[in-house]
């Protein structure tokens, strides 16, 4: 029979194991824990966690308005250790600096997603680049040169000039995201389509910037990131290996259950390839297929923790 000391030891170990599992679940599906750095705040306390558990995500960075601190705190209270947040504000308004500074004081660990009809090197975003450096938080920017539908417009344009911003703000940690960022992995991208297909021509702007500037990182989320990773298997394997310390998994998926229910890329007709699919699942599958376990761990967990300064 087990003596009292042994019984207490086993009981304590079992309790600790259950507690740790509840606080930081590990997805056997992906071989380890997964951090999603691009999870937009959904309506209701449970909607984000439902998607995460469906697609095997352990922890997420909620992208939300800088004024949504109470909503974020409510979700964090219900699901401890599962969420941090990144704040956005209307950068065309004079109070944007004040709003984002307060958000960081309230616990936000990044800026973004910043998606506005301005130039990537214009005064509105440069003001945010400077503030991000001052507050020492990463800044996630949506780059898009081609509208998805009539009347949408374009966002943070002029990505091919972005090297000048990386030079001007060396202390700012930039996270590139969306169509223009990912289409420019290929040297022949000419801003004529959102999601180009076919083999990738080496020497693209994005590839060069990731190699040359230590302050630029890539958010692998959305149809844009998935499309870039799906075009050319040989390029993808090499690209992920070369930039294994600069790329970070994100979903930017709007399916409801982590299995493709609802709409995966809402209000984006050119992304119809993702209809009925979960973007998170699709991208995690590609990453697992084209990387070794140690590299996959960096892309899905380590890199995001370092960039957002998340306690492991």
Secondary structure by P-SEA (a helix, b strand, c coil): cccaaaaaaaaaaaaaaaaaaaabbbbccccbbbbbccccccccccaaaaaaaaaccccccccccccaaaaaaaaaaaccccccbbbbccccccaaaaaaaaaaaaccccccccccccccccaaaaaaaaaaaaabbbbbbbbbcccccccccccccccccaaaaaaaccccbbbbbcaaaaaaccccccccccccccccccccaaaaaaaccccbbbccccaaaaaaaaccaaaaaaaaaaacccbbbbbcccccccccccccccccccccccccccaaaaaaaaaaacccaaaaaaaccaaaaaaacccc
